[in-house]
Structures are given as C-alpha cells and as structure tokens.
Amino acid sequence: MAKLIYSMITSLDGYAEAADGNLGTGAEDPEVHTFIGDRFRAVGTYLYGRRMYETMVFWETAHTHPDAPPHIVQYARDWQAAEKVVYSTTLESVSSARTRIERTFDPEAVGKLKAESDHDLTIDGPNLAAQAIRAGLVDEYHLFVTTSVVGGGKRFFPDGVRLDLQLVEQRAFDTGLIYAHYRTR
C-alpha cells in the first residue's frame, strides 16, 4: 500500500499560505530544491486543488528553458512522469500530460488509490489536504518551515483536528529553512 504524503512550505507560525502571499525565503535555494526533488522523486501521483495545479503546471515545460539548471530539469522530468489528479469544480481542462480532473474529493476513492498504488502519493494545498487529514488518509507530513512569521493566512494543519505524530527526520539548511518529516502514530 502506498502512503499519502502532505508536504508544503510553511511559515514559522504555521501558515501554508500567507495572507499577503509571501511565506518568506529559503525554498528557492538550489540545495533545498535539490533536496525536495530527491525526497519526492519516487512519487507516482500528485493530488492537487485547482490553484495548486495552476502553480505546479509550470513544471510541464520548465525543462525547455535554455538556462534551466540541472536540478530544475530533473524536477520537471520527475513531475512529468507522475500522474496528476486535480480536484476542481471550475477547471475546464488541463494543460499537462498524465492529468485528470475530478469534480469532488472522495475519501473512499483516494483510499482505494492508495491501496492500489505501487508508488506514494502527495496531496498539496491546505484546503485539499484538510479534507484528507480529516478523513484520516494522510500517512506522513513533510514541512519546510521558513524563518518568517506571517501572522495569518491559510494554516498548514486544519483547525479542530488532533494529530499525534512521530518525528522521523529533520534537517536545517544554511538559508534557515528547516525540514521536518513526521509520520502518523
């Protein structure tokens, strides 16, 4: 059975989206980006909401930019090789290969996808992840914590949910970004 992983950049005060849109610095560093690429290379399916998909679809063509460094080219190729499921009631069509639209998030269908997958899945975006967390589907949490306190926005973890997690791995980068990998108990 595959694992469902929730991973995002988050502010020091726990926001995956800042009210002003800026979570701070650190993730754009080549060392951090390479680490993220290496960590998620084996992912077989990405689950996205519309807005996260519209951000991530950049990777469909990122490898074609003439000045793209090797870590960007590698991440683009890995992203392109994975399946993508976009949960949206408004998105008319997709602009990337290996991508399909689902109109609603169905916890049973995601549970079945986990059970039938040979490769792990990720769920990205705080709104979509909140649904999976509430349904008890998320197996691991990978937080990339910036050095910024942003004071508001969309929280990484949804309100009203109690989780007891086990720290599996941690790493601090020269930029001040901290990686923390947790598993559900």
LUMMARBA-854560 format. One line per 4 residues: their letters; for each residue y, z, x of N, C-alpha, C, O. Coordinates in nm, 4 decimals. Each point is the difference from the previous one (the first is absolute). Layout:
A) Y:Z:X:Y:Z:X:Y:Z:X:Y:Z:X  ... .
END
This chain:
MAKL) -0.1183:0.0000:0.0843:0.1183:0.0000:-0.0843:0.1238:0.0000:0.0883:0.0073:0.0736:0.0984  0.0878:-0.1548:-0.1336:0.1256:-0.0093:0.0733:0.0915:0.1161:-0.0375:-0.0157:0.0624:-0.1049  0.1108:-0.0350:0.1923:0.1008:0.1020:-0.0271:0.1260:-0.0662:-0.0530:0.0301:-0.1148:0.0329  0.0437:0.1891:-0.1159:0.1331:-0.0419:-0.0430:0.0996:0.0822:0.0787:-0.0031:0.1230:-0.0037 .
IYSM) 0.0912:-0.1907:0.0747:0.0962:0.0619:0.0909:0.1407:-0.0231:-0.0524:0.0372:-0.1120:-0.0350  0.0406:0.2199:0.0301:0.1425:-0.0107:-0.0338:0.0767:0.0243:0.1280:-0.0131:0.1055:0.0620  0.0931:-0.2028:-0.0225:0.0753:0.0089:0.1240:0.1386:-0.0577:-0.0195:0.0170:-0.1103:-0.0518  0.0821:0.1878:0.0948:0.1381:-0.0482:-0.0052:0.0835:0.0735:0.1035:-0.0384:0.1054:0.0507 .
ITSL) 0.1517:-0.1630:-0.0214:0.1026:0.0686:0.0766:0.0677:0.0964:-0.0958:0.0267:-0.0346:-0.1150  0.0009:0.1547:0.1617:0.0635:0.1002:-0.0847:0.1060:0.0750:0.0802:-0.0109:0.0148:0.1217  0.1111:0.0312:-0.1908:0.1041:0.0798:0.0656:-0.0556:0.1390:0.0291:-0.1041:0.0387:-0.0530  0.1731:0.0340:0.1358:-0.0407:0.1356:0.0343:-0.0052:0.0904:-0.1229:-0.0782:0.0950:-0.0040 .
DGYA) 0.1612:-0.1241:-0.0961:-0.0017:0.0801:-0.1228:-0.0883:-0.0604:-0.1092:0.0106:0.0388:-0.1164  -0.0981:-0.1340:0.1529:-0.1059:-0.0420:-0.0898:0.0269:-0.1159:-0.0922:-0.0685:-0.0139:-0.1013  0.1654:-0.0701:0.1319:0.0304:-0.1139:-0.0870:-0.0518:-0.1307:0.0602:0.0296:-0.0322:0.1151  -0.1069:-0.0423:-0.1936:-0.0509:-0.1299:0.0421:0.1017:-0.1107:-0.0252:-0.0084:-0.1075:0.0594 .
EAAD) 0.1043:0.1340:-0.1475:0.1140:-0.0888:-0.0235:0.1229:0.0885:-0.0082:0.0055:0.0923:-0.0813  0.0924:-0.1201:0.1646:0.1245:0.0765:-0.0044:0.0888:-0.0550:-0.1108:-0.0062:-0.1183:-0.0335  0.0883:0.2051:-0.0225:0.0924:-0.0427:-0.1056:0.0900:-0.1130:0.0487:0.0328:-0.0909:-0.0762  0.0075:0.0967:0.2042:0.0858:-0.1046:0.0559:-0.0795:-0.1118:0.0672:0.0583:-0.0936:0.0547 .
GNLG) -0.1922:0.1032:-0.0587:-0.0842:-0.1055:0.0554:-0.0328:0.0135:0.1469:-0.0800:-0.0787:0.0506  0.1376:0.1746:0.0214:-0.0204:0.0115:0.1440:-0.0745:0.1287:0.0326:0.0528:0.1095:-0.0188  -0.1755:-0.1230:0.0675:-0.0808:0.1171:0.0347:0.0210:0.0473:0.1429:-0.0552:0.1027:0.0394  0.1324:-0.1741:0.0374:0.0206:0.0385:0.1395:-0.0713:-0.0946:0.0939:-0.0504:-0.1045:-0.0411 .
TGAE) 0.0470:0.1419:0.1659:-0.0504:-0.0895:0.1036:-0.1351:0.0456:0.0527:-0.0450:0.1113:-0.0271  -0.0181:-0.1991:0.1022:-0.1234:0.0328:0.0690:-0.1131:-0.0973:-0.0244:-0.0745:-0.0309:0.0929  0.0590:-0.0182:-0.2137:-0.1153:-0.0835:-0.0326:0.0115:-0.1408:0.0565:-0.1012:-0.0680:0.0167  0.2220:0.0234:0.0129:0.0163:-0.1366:0.0500:-0.0303:-0.0115:0.1495:0.0008:-0.1104:0.0544 .
DPEV) -0.0271:0.2213:0.0117:-0.0339:0.0032:0.1415:-0.1310:-0.0756:0.0246:-0.0959:0.0203:-0.0745  0.0887:-0.1073:0.1771:-0.1235:-0.0761:0.0248:-0.1233:0.0885:0.0191:-0.1088:-0.0361:-0.0448  0.1240:0.1515:0.1105:-0.1149:0.0897:0.0184:-0.0510:0.0518:-0.1348:-0.1206:0.0039:-0.0243  0.2127:0.0353:-0.0618:-0.0371:0.0502:-0.1319:-0.0628:-0.1121:-0.0826:-0.1029:0.0195:-0.0647 .
HTFI) 0.1650:-0.1352:0.0678:-0.0513:-0.1123:-0.0787:-0.1391:-0.0408:0.0466:-0.0859:-0.0305:-0.0827  0.0623:0.0295:0.2119:-0.1321:-0.0315:0.0535:-0.1018:0.1040:-0.0450:-0.1120:-0.0342:-0.0381  0.1512:0.1611:0.0427:-0.0867:0.1089:-0.0457:-0.0383:-0.0191:-0.1469:-0.1169:0.0135:-0.0364  0.2148:-0.0445:-0.0469:-0.0254:-0.0230:-0.1423:-0.0955:-0.1179:-0.0176:-0.0947:0.0074:-0.0783 .
GDRF) 0.1195:-0.1146:0.1504:-0.0877:-0.1171:-0.0085:-0.1430:0.0322:0.0410:-0.0950:-0.0410:-0.0666  0.0800:0.1141:0.1758:-0.1333:0.0380:0.0462:-0.0695:0.0913:-0.1009:-0.1198:-0.0136:-0.0249  0.1951:0.1056:-0.0323:-0.0551:0.0983:-0.0935:-0.0524:-0.0671:-0.1279:-0.1007:0.0439:-0.0556  0.1678:-0.1490:0.0092:-0.0345:-0.0601:-0.1290:-0.0611:-0.1393:0.0108:-0.0104:-0.0706:-0.1002 .
RAVG) -0.0294:0.0309:0.2189:-0.0570:-0.1338:0.0211:-0.1224:-0.0251:-0.0876:-0.0187:-0.1117:-0.0483  -0.0634:0.2115:0.0271:-0.1260:-0.0185:-0.0738:0.0160:0.0081:-0.1520:-0.0988:-0.0106:-0.0727  0.2210:0.0292:0.0240:0.0208:0.0071:-0.1453:-0.0377:-0.1337:-0.0627:0.0389:-0.1064:0.0481  -0.1155:0.1145:-0.1566:-0.0436:-0.1224:-0.0672:0.0827:-0.0373:-0.1206:0.0033:-0.1165:-0.0397 .
TYLY) 0.0655:0.2167:-0.0210:0.0779:-0.0262:-0.1210:0.1233:0.0889:-0.0025:-0.0073:0.1203:0.0251  0.1202:-0.1820:-0.0557:0.1260:0.0727:-0.0194:0.0317:0.0016:-0.1492:-0.0037:-0.1040:-0.0658  0.0345:0.2213:0.0131:0.0424:0.0144:-0.1384:0.1497:0.0280:0.0004:0.0453:0.0973:0.0602  0.0317:-0.1832:-0.1281:0.1451:0.0080:0.0018:0.0581:0.0005:-0.1407:-0.0581:-0.0557:-0.0931 .
GRRM) 0.1726:0.1188:0.0795:0.0865:-0.0248:-0.1137:0.0840:-0.1229:0.0324:-0.0020:-0.0487:0.1131  0.0751:-0.0011:-0.2109:0.0783:-0.1223:0.0193:0.0988:0.0115:0.1150:0.0038:-0.0869:0.0871  0.0755:0.1919:-0.0855:0.1041:0.0114:0.1037:-0.0594:0.0104:0.1394:0.0525:-0.0602:0.0936  -0.1605:0.1350:-0.0775:-0.0633:0.0101:0.1319:-0.0587:-0.1345:0.0400:0.0103:-0.0398:0.1160 .
YETM) -0.0719:-0.0307:-0.2107:-0.0526:-0.1328:0.0307:0.1117:-0.0929:0.0458:-0.0158:-0.0729:0.0979  0.1281:0.0751:-0.1681:0.1113:-0.0877:0.0372:0.0531:0.0327:0.1392:0.0528:-0.0882:0.0677  -0.0655:0.2114:-0.0244:0.0366:0.0371:0.1371:-0.1055:-0.0497:0.0990:0.0334:-0.0557:0.1046  -0.1585:0.0760:-0.1380:-0.1092:-0.0293:0.0937:-0.0345:-0.1482:0.0102:-0.0609:-0.0407:0.0988 .
VFWE) 0.0970:-0.0404:-0.1957:-0.0347:-0.1421:0.0043:0.0645:-0.0698:0.1208:-0.0382:-0.1117:0.0349  0.1337:0.1761:0.0272:0.0567:-0.0482:0.1268:-0.1107:-0.0341:0.0994:0.0134:-0.0942:0.0782  -0.1227:0.1704:-0.0808:-0.1074:-0.0170:0.0982:-0.0803:-0.1280:-0.0215:-0.0796:-0.0376:0.0860  0.0988:-0.0284:-0.1971:-0.0691:-0.1266:-0.0239:0.0460:-0.1079:0.0983:-0.0763:-0.0902:0.0347 .
TAHT) 0.2017:0.1005:0.0097:0.0539:-0.1017:0.0918:0.0573:0.0593:0.1291:0.0539:-0.0742:0.0822  -0.0641:0.2043:-0.0628:0.0618:0.0641:0.1175:-0.0513:-0.0578:0.1316:0.0742:-0.0053:0.0980  -0.1969:-0.0368:-0.0947:-0.0588:-0.0540:0.1233:0.0599:-0.1349:0.0401:-0.0185:-0.0436:0.1136  0.0900:-0.0234:-0.2047:0.0558:-0.1319:0.0299:0.1372:0.0060:0.0666:0.0504:-0.1016:0.0479 .
HPDA) 0.0095:0.2192:-0.0448:0.1315:0.0129:0.0644:-0.0167:-0.0198:0.1500:-0.0848:0.0650:0.0613  0.1637:-0.1535:-0.0007:-0.0201:-0.0337:0.1411:0.0172:0.1175:0.0956:-0.0600:0.0002:0.1075  0.1399:0.0994:-0.1437:0.0215:0.1130:0.0901:-0.0800:0.1244:-0.0398:0.0299:0.1103:0.0457  -0.1309:-0.1279:-0.1304:-0.0810:0.1136:-0.0450:-0.0836:0.0541:0.1155:-0.0758:-0.0745:0.0621 .
PPHI) 0.0895:0.2042:-0.0330:-0.0799:0.0593:0.1079:-0.1470:0.0117:-0.0413:-0.0321:-0.0067:-0.1187  -0.0561:0.0240:0.2157:-0.1441:0.0033:-0.0296:-0.0405:0.1035:-0.1056:-0.0881:-0.0273:-0.0814  0.1508:0.1458:0.0813:-0.0407:0.1013:-0.0983:0.0376:-0.0409:-0.1427:-0.0665:0.0401:-0.0955  0.1715:-0.1188:0.0809:0.0392:-0.0506:-0.1319:-0.0961:-0.1103:-0.0439:-0.0419:-0.0038:-0.1157 .
VQYA) 0.0073:-0.0850:0.2072:-0.0947:-0.1078:-0.0308:-0.1347:0.0588:-0.0409:-0.0610:-0.0454:-0.0968  0.0144:0.1463:0.1704:-0.1290:0.0619:-0.0320:0.0025:0.0660:-0.1369:-0.0931:-0.0166:-0.0788  0.1994:0.0914:0.0501:0.0093:0.0666:-0.1302:0.0015:-0.1027:-0.1135:-0.0641:0.0196:-0.1032  0.1376:-0.1285:0.1232:0.0058:-0.1058:-0.1013:-0.1392:-0.0581:-0.0249:-0.0391:-0.0190:-0.1151 .
RDWQ) -0.0342:-0.0087:0.2194:-0.1349:-0.0563:-0.0162:-0.0935:0.0984:-0.0717:-0.0791:-0.0399:-0.0856  0.0887:0.1667:0.1207:-0.0824:0.1012:-0.0664:0.0357:0.0098:-0.1479:-0.0888:0.0084:-0.0849  0.2180:-0.0095:0.0537:0.0454:0.0090:-0.1384:-0.0486:-0.1204:-0.0807:-0.0455:0.0140:-0.1135  0.0559:-0.1309:0.1734:-0.0417:-0.1219:-0.0684:-0.1502:-0.0011:-0.0289:-0.0433:-0.0569:-0.1001 .
AAEK) -0.0356:0.1189:0.1865:-0.1461:0.0002:-0.0158:-0.0463:0.0918:-0.1125:-0.1116:-0.0153:-0.0498  0.1946:0.1094:0.0093:-0.0380:0.0973:-0.1028:0.0279:-0.0531:-0.1401:0.0825:-0.0893:-0.0192  -0.1529:0.1462:-0.0775:0.0275:-0.0263:-0.1405:0.1223:0.0825:-0.0401:0.0235:0.1079:0.0544  0.0536:-0.1593:-0.1496:0.1151:0.0724:-0.0525:-0.0082:0.0008:-0.1522:-0.0257:-0.1029:-0.0624 .
VVYS) 0.0481:0.2211:0.0032:0.0072:0.0130:-0.1446:0.1381:0.0550:-0.0316:0.0387:0.1052:0.0508  0.0358:-0.1767:-0.1349:0.1350:0.0403:-0.0366:-0.0017:0.0443:-0.1453:-0.0388:-0.0760:-0.0887  0.0813:0.1999:0.0649:0.0072:0.0540:-0.1356:0.1423:-0.0178:-0.0496:0.0933:0.0638:0.0487  -0.0785:-0.1524:-0.1473:0.1338:-0.0303:-0.0496:-0.0073:-0.0591:-0.1404:-0.0871:-0.0815:-0.0302 .
TTLE) 0.1787:0.1234:-0.0532:0.0123:-0.0605:-0.1326:0.1039:-0.1111:0.0000:0.0116:-0.0740:-0.0977  0.0646:0.0614:0.2073:0.1098:-0.0971:0.0025:-0.0197:-0.1145:0.0990:0.0613:-0.1055:-0.0161  -0.1444:0.1234:0.1171:-0.0176:-0.1042:0.1011:-0.0734:-0.1189:-0.0610:-0.1096:0.0147:-0.0540  0.1707:-0.1319:0.0630:-0.0572:-0.1212:-0.0600:-0.1089:-0.0626:0.0865:-0.1023:-0.0457:-0.0509 .
SVSS) 0.1253:0.0439:0.1825:-0.0968:-0.0617:0.0901:0.0128:0.0650:0.1377:0.0968:0.0708:0.0277  -0.1945:-0.0958:0.0568:-0.0005:0.0539:0.1358:0.0261:-0.1125:0.0993:-0.0225:-0.1174:-0.0294  0.0700:0.1550:0.1464:0.0308:-0.1010:0.1020:-0.0795:0.0242:0.1278:0.0441:-0.0360:0.1091  -0.1599:0.0963:-0.1229:-0.0873:0.0211:0.1149:-0.1436:-0.0294:-0.0408:-0.0377:0.0128:-0.1164 .
ARTR) -0.0407:-0.0523:0.2151:-0.1419:-0.0276:-0.0234:-0.0745:0.1308:-0.0234:0.0496:0.1077:0.0332  -0.1673:-0.1182:-0.0899:-0.0893:0.1151:-0.0201:0.0670:0.1102:-0.0824:-0.0224:0.1186:0.0241  0.1041:-0.1582:-0.1208:0.0790:0.0956:-0.0785:-0.0189:-0.0275:-0.1479:-0.0017:-0.1149:-0.0442  -0.0124:0.2234:-0.0317:-0.0087:-0.0131:-0.1454:0.0889:0.1051:-0.0657:0.0329:0.1025:0.0596 .
IERT) 0.0047:-0.1307:-0.1830:0.0847:0.0914:-0.0773:-0.0865:0.0702:-0.1043:-0.0815:-0.0630:-0.0674  0.1004:0.1928:0.0553:-0.0578:0.0798:-0.1090:0.1180:0.0566:-0.0773:0.0961:0.0475:0.0604  -0.1016:-0.0518:-0.1905:0.1124:0.0445:-0.0814:0.0094:0.1515:-0.0130:0.1091:0.0533:-0.0202  -0.2211:0.0165:0.0314:0.0018:0.1459:-0.0084:-0.0910:0.0594:0.1067:-0.0965:-0.0626:0.0440 .
FDPE) 0.1291:0.1839:-0.0037:-0.0835:0.0737:0.0942:-0.1121:0.0667:-0.0798:0.0255:0.0829:-0.0874  -0.1469:-0.1195:0.1179:-0.1169:0.0535:-0.0687:-0.0802:0.0835:0.0996:-0.0666:-0.0563:0.0868  0.0716:0.1903:-0.0975:-0.0725:0.0853:0.0955:-0.1492:-0.0322:0.0088:-0.0573:0.0042:0.1088  -0.0062:-0.0362:-0.2215:-0.1429:-0.0332:0.0033:-0.0258:-0.1256:0.0818:-0.0957:-0.0054:0.0773 .
AVGK) 0.1800:-0.0952:-0.0939:-0.0165:-0.1247:0.0759:0.0212:0.0243:0.1495:-0.0712:-0.0571:0.0826  0.1683:0.1413:-0.0475:0.0243:0.0307:0.1416:-0.1176:0.0797:0.0566:-0.0416:-0.0235:0.1135  -0.0119:0.1171:-0.1913:-0.1185:0.0736:0.0429:-0.1179:-0.0924:0.0259:-0.0744:0.0177:0.0965  0.0583:-0.1153:-0.1829:-0.1075:-0.0990:0.0178:0.0247:-0.0845:0.1246:-0.0929:-0.0287:0.0755 .
LKAE) 0.2183:-0.0110:-0.0543:0.0348:-0.0778:0.1193:-0.0324:0.0785:0.1265:-0.0533:-0.0562:0.0957  0.0852:0.1863:-0.0942:-0.0349:0.0856:0.1143:-0.1508:0.0026:0.0216:-0.0478:-0.0132:0.1126  -0.0261:0.0303:-0.2209:-0.1457:0.0118:0.0090:-0.0654:-0.1282:0.0505:-0.1033:0.0053:0.0667  0.1622:-0.1194:-0.0976:-0.0592:-0.1288:0.0359:0.0534:-0.0586:0.1300:-0.0517:-0.1014:0.0470 .
SDHD) 0.1541:0.1625:0.0122:0.0645:-0.0567:0.1187:-0.0675:0.0465:0.1286:-0.0418:0.1151:0.0129  0.0326:-0.2069:0.0804:-0.0509:0.0324:0.1330:0.1118:0.0488:0.0921:-0.0263:0.0626:0.1027  0.1506:-0.0915:-0.1398:0.1156:0.0368:0.0820:0.0942:0.0877:-0.0823:0.0065:-0.0101:-0.1225  0.0657:0.0960:0.1932:0.0919:0.0909:-0.0670:0.1112:-0.0753:-0.0713:0.0280:-0.1164:0.0285 .
LTID) 0.0347:0.1875:-0.1228:0.1120:-0.0520:-0.0775:0.1203:0.0899:0.0268:-0.0148:0.1185:0.0299  0.1336:-0.1768:-0.0410:0.1208:0.0823:0.0035:0.0751:-0.0193:-0.1303:-0.0091:-0.1039:-0.0653  0.0833:0.2068:0.0301:0.0879:-0.0077:-0.1154:0.1394:0.0326:0.0516:0.0204:0.1022:0.0655  0.0734:-0.1878:-0.0946:0.1328:0.0116:0.0600:0.1074:0.0012:-0.1069:-0.0030:-0.0785:-0.0947 .
GPNL) 0.0971:0.1684:0.1119:0.1095:0.0184:-0.0940:-0.0193:0.1305:-0.0746:-0.1087:0.0260:-0.0514  0.2120:0.0565:0.0445:-0.0163:0.1337:-0.0596:-0.0339:-0.0004:-0.1489:-0.0714:0.0896:-0.0452  0.1186:-0.1848:-0.0316:-0.0319:-0.0027:-0.1429:-0.1463:-0.0337:-0.0243:-0.0679:0.0682:-0.0768  0.0196:-0.1725:0.1416:-0.1396:-0.0393:-0.0160:-0.0925:0.1068:0.0579:-0.1012:0.0348:-0.0609 .
AAQA) 0.1362:0.0170:0.1784:-0.0833:0.1034:0.0612:-0.0090:0.1241:-0.0873:-0.1050:0.0640:-0.0057  0.2138:-0.0291:-0.0625:-0.0015:0.1178:-0.0877:-0.1082:-0.0134:-0.1065:-0.0658:0.0982:-0.0342  0.0470:-0.2184:-0.0181:-0.1038:-0.0210:-0.1011:-0.1393:0.0226:0.0592:-0.0859:0.0613:-0.0633  0.0648:-0.1110:0.1846:-0.1298:0.0162:0.0654:-0.0238:0.1455:0.0405:-0.1124:0.0495:-0.0086 .
IRAG) 0.2180:0.0187:0.0527:-0.0125:0.1413:0.0369:-0.0364:0.0823:-0.1227:-0.0910:0.0826:0.0049  0.1612:-0.1049:-0.1135:-0.0277:0.0743:-0.1241:-0.1421:-0.0265:-0.0521:-0.0606:0.0864:-0.0634  0.0085:-0.2060:0.0908:-0.1357:-0.0349:-0.0433:-0.1065:0.0495:0.0981:-0.1194:-0.0173:-0.0243  0.1621:0.0787:0.1348:-0.0945:0.0519:0.0985:-0.0672:-0.1064:0.0835:-0.1105:0.0213:0.0497 .
LVDE) 0.1754:-0.1365:-0.0330:-0.0602:-0.1130:0.0715:0.0326:-0.0055:0.1488:-0.0712:-0.0661:0.0755  0.1775:0.1342:-0.0312:0.0442:-0.0123:0.1388:-0.0832:0.0922:0.0884:-0.0125:0.1195:-0.0268  -0.0444:-0.1772:0.1328:-0.0863:0.0732:0.0927:0.0741:0.0468:0.1245:-0.0321:0.1048:0.0561  0.1310:-0.1823:-0.0129:0.0735:0.0323:0.1227:0.1481:-0.0290:-0.0189:0.0399:-0.0867:-0.0778 .
YHLF) 0.0400:0.1627:0.1523:0.1458:-0.0151:-0.0001:0.0442:-0.0176:0.1444:-0.0341:0.0807:0.0865  0.1102:-0.1867:-0.0609:0.0542:-0.0267:0.1328:0.1515:-0.0015:-0.0139:0.0574:-0.0937:-0.0556  0.0056:0.1963:0.1056:0.1456:0.0124:-0.0080:0.0614:-0.0350:0.1346:-0.0480:0.0435:0.1046  0.1530:-0.1213:-0.1082:0.0806:-0.0304:0.1176:0.1371:0.0608:-0.0272:0.0822:-0.0590:-0.0701 .
VTTS) -0.0584:0.1768:0.1257:0.1152:0.0820:-0.0349:0.1157:-0.0287:0.0956:-0.0127:0.0162:0.1214  0.1257:-0.0590:-0.1778:0.1190:-0.0280:0.0804:0.0722:0.1308:0.0331:-0.0401:0.1073:-0.0451  0.1451:-0.1177:0.1231:0.0794:0.1168:0.0377:0.1149:0.0242:-0.0966:0.0842:0.0864:0.0245  -0.0796:-0.1614:-0.1335:0.1119:0.0088:-0.0935:-0.0316:0.0865:-0.1213:-0.1115:-0.0023:-0.0522 .
VVGG) 0.2107:0.0780:0.0085:-0.0024:0.0699:-0.1283:0.0930:-0.0800:-0.0902:0.1190:-0.0121:0.0290  -0.1723:-0.0427:-0.1384:0.0784:-0.0928:-0.0820:0.0497:0.0607:-0.1304:0.0867:-0.0580:-0.0652  -0.1392:0.1727:0.0261:0.0548:0.0733:-0.1128:-0.0357:-0.0474:-0.1391:0.0406:0.0628:-0.0977  -0.1149:-0.1712:0.0851:-0.0374:-0.0466:-0.1338:-0.0603:-0.1383:0.0045:0.0070:-0.0692:0.1015 .
GKRF) -0.0664:0.0295:-0.2128:-0.0641:-0.1301:-0.0119:-0.1317:0.0146:-0.0711:-0.0128:0.0810:-0.0918  -0.0867:-0.1596:0.1336:-0.1344:0.0092:-0.0569:-0.0882:0.0747:0.0987:-0.0094:-0.0365:0.1172  -0.0544:0.1408:-0.1660:-0.0810:0.0861:0.0849:-0.1302:-0.0687:0.0416:-0.0559:-0.0802:-0.0747  0.0088:0.1131:0.1953:-0.1286:-0.0508:0.0488:-0.1123:0.0492:-0.0904:-0.0839:-0.0789:-0.0435 .
FPDG) 0.0818:0.2091:0.0151:-0.0987:0.0586:-0.0908:0.0630:0.0176:-0.1371:0.1165:0.0383:-0.0101  -0.1923:-0.0658:-0.0955:0.0557:0.0171:-0.1352:0.0140:0.1480:-0.0346:-0.0754:0.0839:0.0492  0.1712:-0.0538:-0.1327:0.0171:0.1358:-0.0494:-0.1176:0.0366:-0.0895:-0.0617:-0.0863:-0.0624  0.0318:0.2161:0.0571:-0.1007:0.0499:-0.0919:-0.1436:-0.0194:0.0434:-0.0913:0.0202:-0.0800 .
VRLD) 0.0685:-0.0592:0.2058:-0.1354:-0.0204:0.0497:-0.0256:0.0976:0.1137:0.0816:0.0129:0.0913  -0.1948:0.0556:-0.0971:-0.0406:0.0912:0.1070:-0.1080:-0.0698:0.0825:-0.0996:-0.0471:-0.0549  0.1193:0.0406:0.1860:-0.0985:-0.0583:0.0912:-0.0243:0.0978:0.1144:0.0945:0.0580:0.0535  -0.2188:-0.0399:-0.0165:-0.0348:0.0763:0.1187:-0.0581:-0.0994:0.0989:-0.1059:-0.0585:-0.0230 .
LQLV) 0.1767:0.0405:0.1333:-0.0339:-0.1049:0.0950:-0.0429:0.0590:0.1336:0.0336:0.1132:0.0348  -0.1085:-0.1934:0.0378:-0.0445:0.0376:0.1340:0.0672:-0.0934:0.1007:-0.0102:-0.1221:-0.0119  0.0786:0.1792:0.1108:0.0619:-0.0808:0.1054:-0.1096:-0.0576:0.0890:-0.0828:0.0734:0.0540  0.0833:-0.2057:-0.0396:-0.1004:-0.0699:0.0788:0.0555:-0.0396:0.1361:-0.0692:0.0088:0.1014 .
EQRA) 0.1951:-0.0528:-0.1003:0.0596:-0.0508:0.1237:0.1516:0.0081:-0.0121:0.0564:-0.0110:-0.1089  0.0078:0.0304:0.2231:0.1459:-0.0021:0.0030:0.0458:-0.0602:0.1325:-0.0706:0.0042:0.1008  0.1890:-0.0593:-0.1044:0.0562:-0.0600:0.1214:0.1509:-0.0049:-0.0133:0.0534:-0.0322:-0.1061  0.0141:0.0643:0.2144:0.1456:-0.0125:0.0055:0.0345:-0.1174:0.0910:-0.0595:-0.0167:0.1064 .
FDTG) 0.1559:-0.0644:-0.1492:0.0450:-0.1145:0.0779:0.1327:0.0324:0.0671:0.0702:0.0923:-0.0414  -0.0361:-0.1681:0.1447:0.1250:0.0219:0.0731:0.1223:-0.0133:-0.0897:0.1038:0.0596:0.0287  -0.1138:-0.1359:-0.1357:0.1126:-0.0178:-0.0921:0.0263:0.1247:-0.0837:0.1041:0.0106:-0.0648  -0.1988:0.0845:0.0660:0.0090:0.1182:-0.0844:-0.0844:-0.0114:-0.1247:-0.0215:0.0994:-0.0694 .
LIYA) -0.0269:-0.2189:0.0396:-0.0876:-0.0204:-0.1148:-0.1297:0.0782:0.0221:-0.0530:0.0034:0.1111  0.0028:0.0588:-0.2168:-0.1252:0.0747:0.0069:-0.0999:-0.0636:-0.0954:0.0310:-0.0271:-0.1161  -0.1505:0.0041:0.1670:-0.1110:-0.0500:-0.0811:-0.0887:0.1182:-0.0350:-0.0372:0.0780:0.0877  0.0034:-0.0644:-0.2147:-0.0914:0.1048:-0.0453:-0.1023:-0.0619:-0.0952:0.0354:-0.0602:-0.1013 .
HYRT) -0.1613:0.0763:0.1360:-0.1117:-0.0555:-0.0777:-0.0757:0.1160:-0.0620:-0.0502:0.0877:0.0703  0.0424:-0.0883:-0.2044:-0.0682:0.1040:-0.0749:-0.1124:-0.0596:-0.0832:0.0060:-0.1156:-0.0420  -0.1079:0.1963:0.0193:-0.1123:-0.0379:-0.0854:-0.0075:0.1018:-0.1144:0.0307:0.1178:0.0181  -0.0718:-0.1651:-0.1352:-0.0184:0.0939:-0.1098:-0.1190:0.0898:0.0303:-0.0968:-0.0424:0.0631 .
R) 0.1050:0.1669:-0.1088:-0.1118:0.0947:0.0234:-0.1039:-0.0164:-0.1081:-0.1016:0.0696:0.0009 .
END
